[in-house]
Amino acid sequence: MRTSTKKAVPAVAVTTTTTTIAPEAPAALSVGIRFERNHDTLAKLGEVADALPMLSIRFADILNHPVFQLEGPVVVGVTSAVAGEGVTSVALQLAATLARSDIRHVCLMDFNLANDDLTGRVSLPKTTGLNGVLENSDTVVHSYGCAELEDLQIVPGGKPVANPARASRAPRAQQVLTLARERFDVTIVELPPLATGDAPPIVDHLDGVIVVVCAGVTPKDLVATALSRLDPVKRVGIVLNRIQVAGPRWLVRKFAPWW
């Protein structure tokens, strides 16, 4: 991965219905798909940017995982057992943390397929997005720069696809991820929940996967079932989201390195 002279994230220890459907014809790969950066509109991180110093510490163990030490571009997915566990938040925070480190070119790509929460979170206009490319209605993958972080680009999903099972298995999905490797040092991919069966076909083209679990809410057996759908080699780690920590905010920040 290409690097700059920016200060790297400190290494601090922290705890870190399958549907069978015929794939689209390989001829779809012959269509010229390309990335295009929109220079007129910038994504805005808002409150995520304010929390980045603390988030850098929380993600330190993940960033030290061997997958992020690979030679060449890295593509890592973020998923969960079921919907509503905070995948969009974790993916956004992780991508922003990476962009603040010594990694120069970072992309956050919305491969959720069923919703477009990311667009609203970063104040981008509603567009056709990546899903239009996956459904063969567009050939341009639009990316947007970030107002707070010049090394971060965001690719929104856009209008939900009509058939997520088909879109996740489409040859275009692999082609988009291949193009991302050529353009970015690290690509963070927001994935559908594992329970839908739409994430595993996309995971096949990734280097690793992070699973988000809502602390104290998601049943253990449900998490275990979700993890069983992933190749153990590709499991980067589990992020416990929405942990309740008692105490004033300044105290939580002060002792965050020892979590």
FENDAMO-V337540 format. One record per residue. N is the residue number from 1. D_LAST is the distance of its C-alpha to the last C-alpha in Angstrom with 1 decimal. Layout:
<<N;D_LAST> <N;D_LAST>>
This chain:
<<1;29.1> <2;30.6> <3;28.5> <4;29.1> <5;28.3> <6;25.5> <7;22.3> <8;19.9> <9;16.3> <10;14.3> <11;13.0> <12;9.3> <13;7.8> <14;5.6> <15;7.2> <16;9.7> <17;36.0> <18;36.9> <19;39.9> <20;42.5> <21;44.2> <22;46.5> <23;45.0> <24;46.7> <25;49.4> <26;48.3> <27;50.6> <28;47.8> <29;46.3> <30;49.4> <31;48.7> <32;47.4> <33;43.8> <34;42.3> <35;39.4> <36;40.4> <37;38.3> <38;39.2> <39;39.6> <40;40.8> <41;37.7> <42;34.1> <43;31.0> <44;28.9> <45;25.1> <46;25.2> <47;22.0> <48;20.0> <49;21.1> <50;19.9> <51;16.3> <52;16.3> <53;14.7> <54;11.4> <55;12.0> <56;12.8> <57;9.3> <58;8.1> <59;11.2> <60;11.3> <61;11.3> <62;13.9> <63;15.9> <64;16.2> <65;17.6> <66;21.3> <67;22.6> <68;21.8> <69;23.5> <70;26.7> <71;29.9> <72;31.3> <73;30.1> <74;27.2> <75;27.1> <76;24.1> <77;24.1> <78;21.8> <79;22.9> <80;22.3> <81;24.2> <82;26.0> <83;26.4> <84;24.5> <85;20.9> <86;20.0> <87;21.1> <88;22.8> <89;19.8> <90;17.4> <91;20.4> <92;21.2> <93;17.8> <94;17.5> <95;21.1> <96;20.7> <97;17.8> <98;20.0> <99;22.9> <100;21.3> <101;20.7> <102;23.7> <103;24.9> <104;28.0> <105;29.1> <106;26.7> <107;27.9> <108;26.5> <109;29.1> <110;29.6> <111;30.9> <112;30.2> <113;34.0> <114;34.1> <115;32.7> <116;32.2> <117;29.2> <118;28.1> <119;31.4> <120;30.9> <121;27.3> <122;28.4> <123;31.8> <124;34.0> <125;37.5> <126;38.2> <127;39.7> <128;40.8> <129;37.8> <130;36.8> <131;38.1> <132;41.6> <133;41.5> <134;40.4> <135;43.3> <136;45.8> <137;46.6> <138;45.3> <139;44.9> <140;42.7> <141;38.9> <142;38.1> <143;35.1> <144;34.0> <145;32.5> <146;29.7> <147;30.5> <148;27.2> <149;26.7> <150;29.8> <151;28.3> <152;27.4> <153;30.0> <154;29.8> <155;32.2> <156;32.6> <157;33.9> <158;36.6> <159;38.8> <160;37.6> <161;39.6> <162;42.3> <163;41.5> <164;37.8> <165;38.8> <166;41.4> <167;39.4> <168;36.5> <169;39.1> <170;41.3> <171;42.1> <172;41.1> <173;37.4> <174;37.5> <175;39.5> <176;37.2> <177;34.2> <178;36.5> <179;37.4> <180;33.8> <181;33.3> <182;36.3> <183;35.1> <184;31.3> <185;29.0> <186;26.2> <187;26.9> <188;24.3> <189;26.3> <190;25.6> <191;27.1> <192;28.8> <193;27.2> <194;27.8> <195;29.9> <196;32.5> <197;33.3> <198;33.5> <199;30.3> <200;31.3> <201;34.3> <202;32.3> <203;29.6> <204;32.5> <205;32.7> <206;29.0> <207;27.1> <208;24.0> <209;22.4> <210;19.0> <211;19.0> <212;17.5> <213;17.2> <214;17.3> <215;14.9> <216;17.3> <217;20.4> <218;21.3> <219;23.1> <220;21.9> <221;25.4> <222;25.5> <223;22.4> <224;24.0> <225;27.3> <226;25.8> <227;24.1> <228;27.5> <229;29.1> <230;27.1> <231;28.0> <232;25.3> <233;25.8> <234;24.8> <235;21.5> <236;18.8> <237;16.0> <238;14.9> <239;13.0> <240;12.2> <241;13.7> <242;14.2> <243;11.4> <244;12.5> <245;10.4> <246;13.0> <247;13.8> <248;15.5> <249;14.3> <250;14.6> <251;12.2> <252;9.5> <253;10.3> <254;10.6> <255;7.2> <256;5.4> <257;5.7> <258;3.8> <259;0.0>>
